[in-house]
Amino acid sequence: MKHVFALLLAGGLTATASAQTTVVRDPQIEQMLREVSADSLRAHINALVSFGTRHTLSTTTDPKRGIGASRRWVLSKFQQYARQSGGRMTAMIDSWTLQPDNRRIDKAADMGNVMATLKGTDPTDNRIFLVSGHIDSRVTNVMNREADAPGANDDGSGTAAVIELARVMSKYQFPATIIFVAVSGEEQGLLGAEYLAEKAKTENWNLEALLNNDIMGSNHSNETNIIENTKLRIFSEGLPALQTAERAANIRQYGNENDGKSRQLARYVKEVGERYVDNLDIVLIYRNDRYLRGGDHTPFVTRGFPAVRITEMNENYNNQHQDLRVENGVEYGDYAKHMDFEYLRKNTCVNLASLANLAKAPAVPQTVTIDVRNLTNSTALYWQAPKTGKVRGYYVLMRETHWPFWQKKFFTTKLGMTLPYSKDNYFFAVQAVSEDGNESLPVLPQPNLR
């Protein structure tokens, strides 16, 4: 199902135009989407599976088997794509040694996140957008580093998507920086993501969004036997992880429990993804992750970065974390033959559309406020221009307080707008819009009591 906004065009501060339904696609983003290939994704996954196991504690020296060989192969792909980037993309393995932890690391481990950085073209724009999948795989016993663990879908699918995004997007220019990363150590406790999230915090990255892709290439479930390749889930946390008493009090007072930065990012991915990808309904899941499981977005969420998990609609647990076997006529194991590569292509395109739209957009509007000094049945919002980016105008977004995503958007070229809707009955946010129509992330207004 496509969800489109009712768009109101307003030349001044008061919206008076009639509503119309509109979907506007950036031709350059459409061209990038056409370049994403199901066959290319299949080839990436077959190559990852060929390493036998990618267990975090498997060999790092064998040239054909284990985590070391697979990391070097991903690096070689990133380096290949860097050569078509005009010098904008660089690739590396960010390595460190992890000491035993008496849990899932029983020996000193050579760790490494494989990263490709597509540098933004605007030297004044320090925004970073990151997309990830985890390269490691496992079987039933999380400490079994010797058995074959194909990891085609968990998480060959997310890693293949990241590789494919780097392949396509490296040929294009964006004002902001995009980082593509295959993280290590997810199955042993989100180890690579913890390392990278702490690095981002310590180095004060202006990380505006992380899209984490984990288990996104299968269209059918066990038990219920649902076969569905037209729905994709996005998990997001509603409340900020780092809350002071004052922030918590403001959230309660103004009813913003459902409007943390990660939740806003999830809404953004839904709106942009459905705009560009046909036959796909993006389902917002209002929790950080699934029961009994964890994902690489969580270390970023806990450090205050906007981060979401993108995953298939119906998981097949016969094909996750399983020894390779046939039992009672049922085949267990994470093989590529259980995947739907057209579904994976669509899900990869959701990532591409969202990343490209974000990286092409201006930075977010500054100092967004809502006037609450008087009792009125209208709403006045004001803001300042973003720090970077060429701005065509701004969208003011609006939704009913119980509604899960934005319902209407109003366009203006001004730095403020007054709408004939009561601030008591709706939530509002403001986006900056580029000359090509690319929107920044929404910013919720702060109450202006003076």
C-alpha positions in Angstrom: 0.0 0.0 0.0 1.3 3.5 -0.9 0.9 6.2 1.8 1.0 9.7 0.2 0.7 13.0 1.9 -2.0 15.6 1.3 0.2 18.5 0.2 -0.8 22.1 0.8 1.1 24.8 -1.0 1.3 28.1 0.9 3.1 31.1 -0.3 2.8 33.1 3.0 2.5 32.2 6.6 -1.1 31.1 6.5 -2.0 28.0 4.5 -5.1 28.8 2.3 -4.6 26.5 -0.7 -6.7 23.4 -1.3 -5.3 20.0 -0.8 -4.0 17.7 -3.5 -2.4 14.3 -3.6 1.1 14.3 -5.0 4.1 11.9 -5.3 7.3 13.5 -6.5 10.4 11.3 -7.3 13.9 12.6 -7.8 15.0 11.3 -11.3 18.5 10.7 -10.1 17.3 8.5 -7.3 15.1 6.6 -9.7 18.1 6.0 -11.9 20.1 4.6 -9.0 17.2 2.3 -8.1 17.2 0.9 -11.6 20.8 -0.1 -11.2 20.2 -2.3 -8.1 20.2 -5.9 -9.3 18.8 -9.1 -7.9 21.4 -11.0 -9.8 24.2 -8.9 -8.3 22.8 -9.5 -4.8 22.7 -13.2 -5.4 26.3 -13.2 -6.5 27.4 -11.3 -3.4 25.6 -13.8 -1.2 27.0 -16.8 -3.0 30.5 -15.4 -2.5 29.9 -14.9 1.2 28.5 -18.4 1.6 31.5 -19.8 -0.2 33.8 -19.1 2.8 32.2 -22.0 4.7 31.8 -20.2 8.0 32.1 -16.5 8.9 32.0 -17.2 12.6 33.7 -14.4 14.6 36.2 -16.8 16.1 36.9 -18.7 12.9 40.3 -18.6 11.1 41.6 -15.2 10.1 44.6 -16.6 8.1 43.1 -19.1 5.7 42.8 -17.5 2.3 39.5 -19.3 1.4 37.7 -20.0 4.6 36.6 -18.1 7.7 35.9 -14.6 8.9 39.3 -13.3 7.8 38.9 -14.3 4.2 35.4 -13.0 4.0 36.3 -9.6 5.4 39.2 -9.3 2.9 36.8 -10.2 0.1 34.3 -7.5 1.1 37.2 -5.0 1.3 38.2 -6.0 -2.2 34.7 -5.2 -3.5 34.7 -1.9 -1.7 38.1 -1.1 -3.2 36.8 -2.1 -6.7 33.9 0.3 -6.3 36.1 3.1 -5.0 37.9 3.1 -8.3 34.7 4.4 -10.0 34.1 7.1 -7.4 36.5 9.7 -8.7 38.5 9.6 -5.5 35.4 10.2 -3.2 35.3 6.7 -1.8 37.9 5.1 0.4 37.8 1.6 2.0 39.5 -0.1 5.0 39.2 -2.8 7.6 39.0 -1.0 11.0 40.8 -3.6 13.1 41.2 -4.2 16.8 42.0 -7.1 19.2 39.3 -8.2 21.6 40.2 -10.0 24.8 38.3 -13.0 26.3 35.2 -12.0 28.1 34.2 -15.3 29.7 31.0 -15.2 27.7 31.1 -15.6 24.0 34.7 -14.7 23.4 37.0 -17.4 24.8 40.2 -16.3 23.3 41.8 -13.1 22.0 40.1 -12.3 18.8 41.2 -10.3 15.8 38.2 -8.1 15.0 37.5 -5.9 12.0 34.6 -3.9 10.6 34.9 -3.5 6.8 34.1 0.1 5.9 33.7 2.2 2.8 33.3 5.9 3.1 31.8 7.9 0.3 32.9 11.5 1.2 30.4 14.2 0.8 31.1 16.9 -1.8 30.2 19.9 0.4 33.2 20.7 2.6 31.0 22.6 5.1 28.6 19.6 5.5 29.8 17.2 8.3 26.6 15.0 8.3 27.1 11.3 8.2 24.6 8.6 7.2 25.6 5.0 7.9 24.2 1.7 6.6 25.2 -1.6 8.0 24.8 -5.4 7.9 26.8 -7.9 9.9 29.2 -10.2 8.2 29.5 -13.0 10.8 27.5 -16.2 10.9 26.8 -19.0 13.3 25.1 -22.4 13.8 23.1 -23.7 16.8 26.0 -23.5 19.3 27.2 -19.9 19.2 30.7 -21.0 20.1 31.0 -23.5 17.2 33.6 -21.9 14.9 34.4 -25.0 12.9 31.1 -26.1 11.4 29.8 -24.7 8.1 27.6 -21.7 8.7 26.4 -20.4 5.4 24.6 -17.3 6.9 23.0 -16.6 3.6 20.1 -14.6 5.0 21.5 -14.0 8.6 23.1 -11.8 7.7 24.4 -12.4 4.2 21.3 -10.5 3.1 22.2 -7.3 5.0 25.9 -7.5 4.0 25.0 -8.1 0.4 22.7 -5.1 0.5 25.5 -2.9 1.9 27.9 -4.1 -0.9 25.3 -3.5 -3.6 24.5 0.0 -2.2 28.3 0.8 -2.3 28.4 -0.5 -5.9 25.6 1.7 -7.1 26.0 4.8 -5.0 29.8 5.2 -5.4 29.2 6.5 -8.9 27.2 9.4 -7.7 27.8 12.6 -5.7 26.1 13.6 -2.5 26.7 16.7 -0.3 26.8 14.6 2.9 29.0 11.6 3.7 27.6 8.0 3.5 29.4 5.1 5.2 28.9 1.5 4.2 29.9 -1.0 6.8 30.0 -4.8 7.3 30.3 -5.2 11.0 31.8 -8.1 12.8 30.9 -9.9 16.0 27.1 -9.4 16.0 26.3 -13.0 17.0 28.8 -12.9 19.8 27.2 -9.8 21.4 27.0 -6.8 18.9 30.7 -6.4 19.3 31.6 -4.6 16.1 28.6 -2.3 16.4 29.6 -1.5 20.0 33.1 -0.6 18.9 31.9 1.5 16.0 29.1 3.3 18.0 31.6 4.2 20.8 34.0 5.5 18.1 31.3 7.7 16.6 30.5 9.1 20.1 34.1 9.6 21.1 35.0 11.3 17.8 31.8 13.4 17.9 30.5 12.2 14.5 27.5 14.2 13.3 25.7 10.8 12.6 22.2 11.7 11.7 20.9 8.2 10.8 21.9 4.5 10.9 20.0 2.0 8.8 20.9 -1.5 10.1 19.9 -4.4 7.8 19.6 -7.8 9.4 17.7 -10.8 8.0 16.0 -9.2 5.1 15.9 -11.6 2.2 13.4 -14.4 2.9 9.7 -14.2 2.1 8.3 -17.1 4.1 7.9 -18.2 7.7 8.0 -21.5 9.5 5.0 -22.6 11.7 2.5 -20.2 10.0 3.8 -20.8 6.5 3.1 -17.3 5.4 4.6 -16.3 2.1 4.8 -12.6 1.7 7.2 -10.4 -0.2 5.3 -7.1 -0.2 5.9 -6.1 3.5 9.1 -5.0 5.3 9.5 -4.3 9.0 11.3 -1.3 10.6 11.9 -1.6 14.3 12.5 1.7 16.2 12.6 3.0 19.7 10.1 5.7 20.6 11.8 7.2 23.7 15.4 8.6 23.6 17.8 6.2 25.4 19.6 9.1 27.1 17.0 10.8 29.2 17.6 13.4 31.9 14.8 14.1 34.3 14.0 17.3 32.5 13.8 15.7 29.1 11.5 13.0 30.6 9.3 15.6 32.1 8.9 17.5 28.8 8.2 14.3 27.0 5.4 13.4 29.4 4.0 17.0 29.4 3.7 17.3 25.7 2.9 13.7 24.8 6.0 13.0 22.7 6.5 9.4 23.9 6.2 8.3 20.3 8.5 10.8 18.7 12.1 10.0 19.5 14.7 10.5 16.8 14.8 6.8 15.9 11.0 6.8 15.5 11.2 9.8 13.3 13.8 8.1 11.2 11.5 5.0 10.8 8.7 7.2 9.6 11.0 8.9 7.2 12.1 5.5 5.7 8.5 4.4 5.4 7.5 7.5 3.6 10.5 7.7 1.2 10.8 4.0 0.7 7.1 3.6 -0.3 7.4 6.6 -2.6 10.1 4.9 -4.6 9.6 1.2 -4.3 6.5 -0.3 -5.8 4.6 -3.2 -4.3 6.1 -2.8 -0.8 4.4 -1.8 2.4 6.8 -0.7 5.1 5.4 -1.7 8.5 6.4 0.4 11.5 7.2 -1.8 14.6 7.0 0.2 17.7 9.8 -1.5 19.7 13.5 -1.4 19.5 13.9 -5.0 18.5 12.3 -8.5 18.6 11.9 -10.7 21.7 15.0 -12.6 22.7 17.1 -11.0 20.0 19.3 -8.0 19.4 20.6 -6.0 16.5 23.5 -3.8 15.6 21.4 -0.6 15.8 21.1 -0.9 19.5 24.6 0.3 20.5 23.9 3.4 18.5 20.5 4.0 20.0 21.9 3.7 23.5 24.4 6.4 22.7 21.7 8.8 21.5 22.1 8.3 17.7 19.0 7.8 15.5 19.1 4.2 14.4 16.6 1.6 13.2 16.6 -2.1 12.3 15.3 -3.1 8.8 14.2 -6.8 8.6 11.9 -9.1 6.7 8.2 -9.4 7.6 8.0 -13.1 8.4 11.1 -14.8 9.7 11.9 -18.5 9.2 13.6 -19.8 12.4 14.4 -23.2 10.7 16.9 -21.2 8.7 18.5 -19.1 11.5 21.2 -20.2 14.0 20.8 -23.8 12.9 23.2 -26.7 12.4 22.9 -28.0 8.8 20.7 -31.1 8.9 17.4 -32.7 7.9 15.3 -33.7 10.8 11.8 -35.3 10.6 11.7 -34.4 6.9 12.5 -30.7 7.6 15.6 -29.1 6.3 17.4 -26.8 8.7 20.1 -24.3 7.7 20.6 -20.8 6.4 21.1 -21.6 2.7 20.8 -19.1 -0.2 18.1 -21.4 -1.9 15.6 -20.3 0.8 15.9 -16.7 -0.2 13.8 -14.4 -2.5 16.3 -12.2 -4.3 13.6 -10.0 -5.9 12.4 -9.3 -2.4 15.9 -8.5 -1.3 16.3 -6.2 -4.2 13.2 -4.2 -3.1 14.4 -4.0 0.4 17.9 -2.8 -0.7 16.1 -0.1 -2.8 14.4 1.1 0.3 17.8 1.7 1.9 19.1 3.4 -1.3 16.1 5.7 -1.6 16.3 6.7 2.0 20.1 7.2 2.1 20.2 9.2 -1.2 17.2 11.4 -0.2 18.9 12.2 3.2 22.3 12.8 1.7 21.0 15.1 -1.0 18.8 17.0 1.3 19.9 20.1 3.3 20.6 19.8 6.9 17.7 20.0 9.3 16.1 23.4 10.1 17.4 25.1 13.2 15.7 26.4 16.3 12.2 25.1 15.4 9.6 26.4 17.9 5.8 26.4 18.3 4.1 29.4 19.8 2.2 28.4 23.0 2.0 31.8 24.7 -1.7 32.2 24.0 -4.9 30.1 23.8 -5.6 29.8 20.1 -7.3 27.4 17.6 -4.5 27.9 15.2 -0.8 26.9 15.3 2.2 29.2 14.6 5.6 27.6 14.0 8.9 29.4 13.4 12.4 28.1 12.5 15.8 29.2 11.2 17.6 28.0 8.1 19.8 24.9 8.2 23.5 25.1 8.7 24.3 23.6 5.3 22.6 23.0 2.0 20.7 24.9 -0.7 17.1 25.3 0.4 14.1 25.6 -1.9 11.7 25.8 1.0 10.3 23.9 4.0 7.6 21.3 4.7 5.5 21.6 7.9 4.3 18.1 8.7 1.1 17.4 10.7 -0.6 14.3 12.1 -3.3 13.6 14.7 -1.8 12.7 18.1 -2.9 9.0 17.8 -1.8 8.6 14.2 1.3 6.5 13.5 2.8 8.6 10.6 2.5 12.1 9.1 -0.8 12.8 7.4 -0.3 16.2 5.8 2.5 18.4 4.7 2.5 22.1 3.9 5.1 23.9 1.8 6.4 27.4 2.3 9.5 29.4 1.4 9.3 31.4 4.6 10.8 30.8 8.0 7.5 30.3 9.7 3.9 29.2 9.1 0.5 29.6 10.8 -1.9 26.8 10.2 -5.7 26.7 11.0 -5.3 23.6 13.2 -5.2 23.5 16.9 -1.8 22.7 18.5 -3.7 20.8 21.2 -5.0 18.3 18.7 -2.0 17.6 16.4 1.7 17.0 16.3 3.9 19.1 14.0 7.4 18.9 12.6 9.5 20.9 10.0 11.7 19.6 7.2 14.1 21.5 4.9 13.7 20.8 1.2 16.4 20.9 -1.4 16.1 22.4 -4.9 15.6 18.8 -6.2 12.8 18.2 -3.6 14.9 16.0 -1.2 13.7 16.4 2.4 15.7 16.5 5.6 14.7 14.5 8.7 11.8 16.1 10.5 12.4 18.3 13.6 9.8 18.6 16.2 9.2 22.1 17.6 10.1 23.2 21.1 7.4 25.2 22.9 8.0 28.9 22.9 6.7 30.2 26.3 8.1 33.7 26.1 
